Amino acid sequence: MFSSKLITKCNFSPVTTTFTRPRQSTFPSRFYSQLSSSSPSPPSPPQKTTFNRPPPGHTSARAPRSSTTSNLITFLAASSIGAAAYFYQWNKYRDESGVLSGSGSGSGSGSSKSKSKSSSDNSGLTIEKWTPVLLKKITPVSEHTSLFDFQLQKPCVFPVSSAVYVKDDEIQAMRAYTPIHSLEEEKEEGQGIGQDSFQLLIKRYGEGQVSRFVHSARPGQKIEMRGPILIWPGSRSDLAQWDEIGMIAGGTGITAMLPIIYSALTHPDKKIKVSLLFAAQVPEELYFKDQLDQLQKTYSNQLSVVYTVDKIPSSPTPTTTAEEWKGYVGYVNQDMLKGLMPTPNKTLDAPAPASSSPPENQTDIGNGNSNGNTTGKSIVLICGPESMVKHVAGSRGINGQEPVRGILGAMGYQKDQVFRFPN
Ligand SMILES: Cc1cc2nc3c(=O)[nH]c(=O)nc-3n(C[C@H](O)[C@H](O)[C@H](O)COP(=O)(O)OP(=O)(O)OC[C@H]3O[C@@H](n4cnc5c(N)ncnc54)[C@H](O)[C@@H]3O)c2cc1C
């Protein structure tokens, strides 16, 4: 698990114009207008560039270098169109929200953050062009996942719910990753702080092009990035419209939830309740669990976190044994969600099955009624691997506006109460 200092440096952001997590996804742009009429317009949906995948069975650390001319042309065209579209949206958001990239001194050293909030000078990282960013440090956190520390030449502001694009230059493939935010910075200044260093938590996929590329990089190397890009309008003013936010995160999907959790818990105007079901394959992949447990203690009236894992490995040397594990074991199901998530807005025709008690040592903070749910305005956010998102809420579908299906659909949630992050 992470030590607390691992997340004390950054602010972060999500993604852009031409890619996605593993599989194709579509961005629910209409949802933005439902969130708040005063919310910034959404950026273009993140989509994934699909170039030459490695053949099945290919396991080398680097992706094959087999890009074609047509791939390159497609990539350049998609990048230009996407960047132009996003740049417009970003400027609009920046102007409306007052979030500005720091002008910074360009020191390029240390991990200090600039508190410049007044300059529109566009920082060490921009959406307009690829910028080589120095990889400073790699910290393994589980078998397949590491935390990567990057150093910018000038500070940049990473809004809540934003991402950056990372490019493997040789094969012209890029993917979105979510910079890690820190509670301290959210508490201190909301999202107005520029910072010249940040971290990405990246899981390496056996056949994954960009994740293998980043995992094969070494400190001192520069990696091209672009961003930040808004994924969901989770700024403090946006968050104020919710009384309760439910979250279902899978694996590295927690990176998108963390800044929203921090921002909601430290909101200056209201006490927003947050409930999180965090699912992972094994306990070691419940990233930031220590911080989440600590947050639960500090904000016991606002935050409730429940964990589930696919399995507790019995060998070779699991860090958590079955006897020690206090969470659920198994895929996300209704029993885990009932009493934890906000109540569905729409009443079911037939009553849902009764929920079981939460596992030992997991808190039910009693969010309002006897089910632990509130009746205030609420939303449920889902971020994780596509298979998990589909299982929990059905696929996002075109424009992300597909009706809610899966477990949440069976529980009576409607699409205006559910947001599926692109993956
Ligand atoms: C907004 C956003 C934020 C994100 N934030 C993060 C984050 O913080 N951390 C993080 O780790 N990820 C994050 N992602 C996911 C990330 O963008 C990538 O999708 C992910 O790293 C996989 O990319 P890849 O190029 O390595 O894999 P891809 O090449 O896209 O492959 C994806 C999957 O398909 C499999 N595959 C590839 N080729 C084949 C083949 N020929 N046969 C069979 N299987 C194959 C791979 O093994 C892998 O499982 C985010 C995504 C989005 C949209």
The ligand as a Gaussian input file, in Angstrom:
#p B3LYP/6-31G(d) Opt

LIG

0 1
 C       -9.843000       9.480000     -18.318000
 C       -8.981000       8.269000     -18.124000
 C       -8.122000       8.214000     -17.044000
 C       -7.311000       7.094000     -16.868000
 N       -6.474000       7.053000     -15.784000
 C       -5.681000       5.967000     -15.597000
 C       -4.791000       5.911000     -14.471000
 O       -4.696000       6.825000     -13.653000
 N       -4.009000       4.795000     -14.345000
 C       -4.062000       3.749000     -15.234000
 O       -3.307000       2.770000     -15.062000
 N       -4.899000       3.794000     -16.303000
 C       -5.689000       4.868000     -16.516000
 N       -6.511000       4.918000     -17.617000
 C       -6.431000       3.809000     -18.609000
 C       -5.313000       4.132000     -19.641000
 O       -5.683000       5.261000     -20.396000
 C       -5.044000       2.987000     -20.634000
 O       -6.249000       2.641000     -21.257000
 C       -4.422000       1.757000     -20.024000
 O       -3.183000       2.085000     -19.429000
 C       -4.183000       0.676000     -21.087000
 O       -3.486000       1.246000     -22.134000
 P       -2.385000       0.407000     -22.921000
 O       -1.979000       1.202000     -24.094000
 O       -1.299000      -0.041000     -22.029000
 O       -3.191000      -0.872000     -23.312000
 P       -3.933000      -1.154000     -24.711000
 O       -2.920000      -1.390000     -25.778000
 O       -4.931000      -0.122000     -24.936000
 O       -4.604000      -2.526000     -24.335000
 C       -5.674000      -2.536000     -23.413000
 C       -5.945000      -3.949000     -22.983000
 O       -6.087000      -4.789000     -24.071000
 C       -5.132000      -5.844000     -23.990000
 N       -4.598000      -6.106000     -25.326000
 C       -3.874000      -5.271000     -26.075000
 N       -3.561000      -5.851000     -27.229000
 C       -4.084000      -7.091000     -27.203000
 C       -4.100000      -8.173000     -28.085000
 N       -3.520000      -8.126000     -29.299000
 N       -4.725000      -9.304000     -27.726000
 C       -5.350000      -9.389000     -26.536000
 N       -5.369000      -8.389000     -25.648000
 C       -4.733000      -7.260000     -25.979000
 C       -4.065000      -5.368000     -23.064000
 O       -3.385000      -6.400000     -22.400000
 C       -4.838000      -4.557000     -22.124000
 O       -5.439000      -5.376000     -21.153000
 C       -7.343000       6.031000     -17.794000
 C       -8.208000       6.108000     -18.885000
 C       -9.024000       7.211000     -19.051000
 C       -9.933000       7.294000     -20.238000

